[in-house]
Amino acid sequence: MTPAPLAARLDIPSGPLFFPVTACGPDGSVDLDTFRTHVRRGVEAGAAAVFACCGTGEFHALTPEEFEACVRAAVEAAEGRVPVVAGAGYGTALAVRYARLAEAAGADGLLAMPPYLVVAGQEGLLRHYREVAAATALPVIVYQRDNAVFTPETVVALARTDGIIGLKDGLGDLDLMQRVVSAVRSEAPGDFLYFNGLPTAEQTQLAYRALGVTLYSSAVFCFAPEIALAFHQALRAGDDALVAKLLDGFYRPFVELRAQGRGYAVSLVKAGVRLRGLDVGEVRPPLHEPSEDHVKQLAEVIERGYALLEETK
């Protein structure tokens, strides 16, 4: 697949962007059958794309062999109905290796995550992502967060790089994002994509939408796809009343619960998938499982969210 088709498929999504968890069995090994079921259910529920083995999918905890097997399983489960984008990260050499494994497994694109450990300057970051983009024919979305934060000038250079089609923001600096969008619009006009990549992105999507950022990741879609889809449709339709109702009654309580534990942006989501009837196992270390009380509170938040949907019928 060339960059243009993926960008076009992502540009105006029909549903949320789905970031599946990676299923594990009782012994901690990857459970590919359950993972396929998870991905297939997400696609059938209305996901516009599958982002496999990314942050919510515990990319950091997967071996290269597990990563390739999971990406291949996601491609099989999606059956070409929606694009599959795979994570790639660590230092440049390993990021290139993961990119090539994703290409071999049939992925349609890459989400290039921050390099491991080092805090690099803009010149080094630009070189890193250009080498990842040059390593395969897959289109690349660059993930801004943690130790990979870009100036507007660097994002302009990324936008001018063959194969790089977008920027996912997990930083949340709206002033910086406004300057980035303005700089790219002025100096590298074209179909460069922007994604809100903050945890539980729905909570901040009204602010990002004001900047022209309409694409966002949805971890909630993993365990409450009907709620995530209803929110997505309400945003697109301008149904501000439903957006506010879901933010106040579901998303804000969920975000406040998520804030009670480190790593809950992943482990609480995985617990949510289990609560909805699919045993995807536990998170791998260094993440840890939510407490029993927090899982109980999560069940109550999910129940409240679905009750809100019933009220709108």
C-alpha positions in Angstrom: 0.0 0.0 0.0 1.3 3.5 -0.9 1.0 6.4 1.6 -1.9 8.1 -0.2 -4.5 5.3 0.2 -3.8 4.9 3.9 -4.0 8.6 4.5 -7.3 8.8 2.6 -8.8 5.9 4.5 -7.8 7.5 7.9 -8.7 11.1 7.0 -12.5 10.9 7.5 -13.0 7.7 9.6 -16.4 6.1 9.8 -15.8 5.2 13.4 -13.3 5.3 16.2 -9.6 4.3 15.8 -9.3 1.0 17.6 -6.2 0.3 19.7 -6.7 -3.3 20.8 -5.1 -4.8 23.9 -2.8 -7.8 23.4 -4.4 -10.9 24.8 -2.4 -13.2 27.1 -3.1 -16.7 28.4 -2.9 -17.8 32.0 0.8 -18.5 31.7 1.4 -15.0 30.4 2.1 -16.1 26.8 0.4 -14.3 23.9 -3.0 -15.7 23.1 -3.4 -15.2 19.3 -6.8 -16.8 19.1 -8.3 -14.5 21.7 -6.5 -11.5 20.1 -8.0 -12.3 16.8 -11.5 -12.4 18.4 -10.8 -9.1 20.1 -9.8 -7.5 16.8 -12.6 -9.0 14.8 -15.2 -7.9 17.3 -13.8 -4.4 17.2 -13.9 -4.2 13.4 -17.5 -5.6 13.4 -18.5 -3.0 16.0 -17.5 -0.2 13.7 -13.8 0.6 14.1 -12.3 2.6 11.3 -8.8 1.3 11.7 -6.9 -1.1 13.9 -3.7 0.1 15.6 -2.1 -3.2 16.7 0.8 -3.6 19.2 0.9 0.1 20.1 0.7 1.6 23.6 -2.6 0.0 24.7 -1.3 -3.2 23.1 1.8 -3.3 25.3 4.3 -2.9 22.5 7.0 -2.5 25.1 6.4 -6.0 26.5 6.4 -7.9 23.2 9.3 -9.8 21.7 9.9 -9.3 18.0 8.5 -12.7 17.3 5.4 -12.0 19.4 5.0 -8.6 17.7 5.1 -10.1 14.2 2.7 -12.8 15.1 0.2 -10.3 16.6 0.4 -8.0 13.7 -0.2 -10.9 11.3 -3.2 -12.0 13.5 -4.6 -8.5 13.4 -4.3 -8.4 9.6 -6.0 -11.8 9.4 -8.9 -10.7 11.7 -9.4 -7.4 9.9 -9.7 -9.2 6.5 -9.0 -6.0 4.6 -12.1 -4.3 5.9 -10.1 -1.6 7.7 -6.4 -0.7 7.6 -4.1 -2.2 10.2 -1.3 0.1 11.6 1.4 -1.4 13.8 3.7 0.1 16.4 7.4 0.5 15.9 9.8 1.8 18.5 13.0 1.7 20.6 16.3 2.8 19.1 16.6 3.4 15.4 18.0 -0.1 14.5 15.3 -1.9 16.5 12.6 0.5 15.2 13.6 -0.3 11.7 13.5 -4.0 12.5 10.0 -3.7 13.9 8.9 -1.7 10.9 10.1 -4.4 8.5 8.5 -7.1 10.6 5.2 -5.2 10.4 5.5 -4.9 6.7 6.2 -8.6 6.4 3.1 -9.4 8.5 0.9 -7.4 6.1 0.4 -4.1 8.0 -0.8 -1.1 6.1 1.1 1.5 8.1 3.3 2.3 11.2 2.9 4.3 14.3 6.5 5.3 15.2 6.8 5.6 18.9 9.5 7.6 20.8 13.0 6.2 20.8 14.0 4.3 24.0 15.5 6.1 27.0 17.5 8.9 25.4 16.5 12.5 25.2 17.6 13.6 21.8 17.8 17.0 20.1 15.6 17.9 17.1 18.2 17.0 14.6 18.6 13.5 16.0 14.9 12.9 16.3 14.4 14.0 12.7 17.1 11.6 11.5 15.6 8.8 13.5 12.2 9.1 12.0 13.5 9.6 8.5 15.4 6.3 8.8 12.3 4.5 10.1 10.3 6.0 7.2 12.9 5.0 4.6 13.1 1.4 5.9 9.9 0.2 4.4 7.2 1.2 1.9 4.7 1.6 4.8 3.3 5.1 5.6 4.4 6.4 9.0 2.6 8.3 11.7 5.0 9.8 14.2 3.9 9.7 17.9 4.8 12.9 19.9 5.1 12.2 23.6 7.6 11.8 26.5 11.1 12.2 25.1 10.0 12.9 21.5 8.6 16.4 21.5 9.0 18.4 18.3 9.3 22.1 17.4 7.0 23.3 14.6 10.0 23.5 12.3 10.8 19.8 12.9 7.2 18.8 12.2 7.4 20.8 8.9 10.5 18.7 8.1 8.7 15.5 9.0 5.8 16.5 6.8 8.1 17.0 3.9 9.6 13.5 4.4 8.6 10.8 2.0 6.4 8.2 3.7 5.5 10.3 6.8 1.8 11.1 6.7 0.9 12.4 10.1 1.6 13.3 13.7 -0.1 11.8 16.8 0.0 14.0 19.8 0.3 12.4 23.2 1.7 15.5 24.9 -1.4 17.8 25.3 0.3 21.1 24.8 -2.4 22.9 22.8 -0.3 26.0 22.2 2.4 23.9 20.6 -0.1 22.0 18.6 -1.7 25.2 17.3 1.8 26.4 16.2 2.6 23.0 14.6 -0.7 23.0 12.6 -0.1 26.6 11.5 3.5 26.0 10.5 2.7 22.9 8.5 -0.3 24.5 6.8 1.9 27.5 5.8 5.2 25.7 4.9 4.3 22.2 3.9 0.7 22.3 2.6 -0.8 19.0 1.8 -2.8 16.1 3.4 -0.8 15.8 6.6 -2.8 14.1 9.3 -3.1 14.9 13.0 -4.3 12.6 15.8 -5.2 13.3 19.4 -3.3 10.5 21.2 -3.8 11.4 24.8 -5.1 8.7 27.1 -8.9 8.5 26.9 -8.7 11.1 24.0 -12.4 11.6 24.1 -12.0 13.7 27.2 -9.9 16.3 25.3 -11.3 15.9 21.8 -13.5 19.0 22.0 -10.4 21.1 22.5 -8.4 19.3 19.8 -11.3 19.6 17.3 -11.1 23.4 17.7 -7.5 23.1 16.4 -8.7 21.2 13.4 -7.6 17.8 14.8 -10.5 15.5 14.2 -8.8 12.1 14.5 -8.3 10.5 17.9 -7.4 7.1 19.4 -10.0 5.4 21.5 -8.9 2.9 24.2 -12.5 2.9 25.5 -13.6 1.2 22.2 -11.7 -1.9 23.5 -14.3 -2.6 26.2 -17.3 -0.3 25.5 -17.5 0.1 21.7 -21.1 1.2 21.7 -20.3 4.1 24.0 -17.2 5.1 22.0 -19.1 4.9 18.7 -22.0 6.9 20.1 -19.5 9.6 21.2 -17.7 9.6 17.9 -21.0 9.9 16.0 -22.3 12.7 18.3 -19.1 14.7 17.7 -19.4 14.4 13.9 -23.1 15.3 14.0 -22.6 18.2 16.3 -24.8 16.6 19.0 -23.3 18.7 21.8 -26.0 17.5 24.3 -25.0 13.8 23.9 -21.3 14.7 23.9 -21.7 16.5 27.2 -23.8 13.8 28.7 -21.2 11.1 28.0 -18.3 13.3 29.1 -20.0 14.1 32.4 -21.5 10.7 33.2 -18.9 8.3 31.7 -15.7 9.7 30.4 -14.9 12.0 33.4 -15.5 9.3 36.0 -13.4 6.9 33.9 -10.5 9.3 33.6 -10.6 10.1 37.3 -10.5 6.3 38.1 -7.7 5.9 35.5 -5.7 8.6 37.3 -5.6 6.5 40.5 -2.9 4.1 39.3 0.2 4.3 37.2 -0.1 2.4 34.0 -3.9 2.3 34.3 -4.2 3.7 30.8 -3.4 0.1 29.8 -4.2 -2.2 32.7 -7.6 -0.6 33.4 -8.6 -1.0 29.8 -7.5 -4.6 29.8 -9.6 -5.1 33.0 -12.5 -3.5 31.1 -12.3 -6.0 28.3 -12.3 -8.9 30.8 -15.4 -7.4 32.5 -17.2 -7.4 29.2 -16.7 -11.1 28.8 -13.5 -11.7 26.8 -10.6 -13.1 28.9 -7.6 -11.2 27.5 -5.4 -12.0 30.5 -3.4 -9.7 32.7 -0.9 -7.0 31.8 2.8 -7.9 31.7 5.3 -6.3 34.0 6.4 -3.6 34.7 2.6 -2.8 34.5 0.4 -4.1 37.3 -3.2 -5.1 37.6 -5.8 -2.7 39.1 -7.0 -3.3 42.6 -10.2 -5.2 43.2 -11.9 -2.0 44.4 -10.8 -0.2 41.2 -12.2 -3.0 39.0 -15.5 -2.8 40.9 -15.6 0.9 40.3 -14.8 0.4 36.6 -17.7 -2.0 36.3 -20.0 0.7 37.8 -18.7 3.3 35.4 -19.3 1.1 32.4 -22.8 0.3 33.6 -23.5 4.0 34.0 -22.2 4.7 30.5 -24.5 2.1 29.0 -27.4 3.4 31.0 -26.8 6.9 29.5 -27.0 5.4 26.0 -30.4 3.8 26.9 -31.7 7.1 28.1 -31.0 8.7 24.7 -33.0 6.1 22.7 
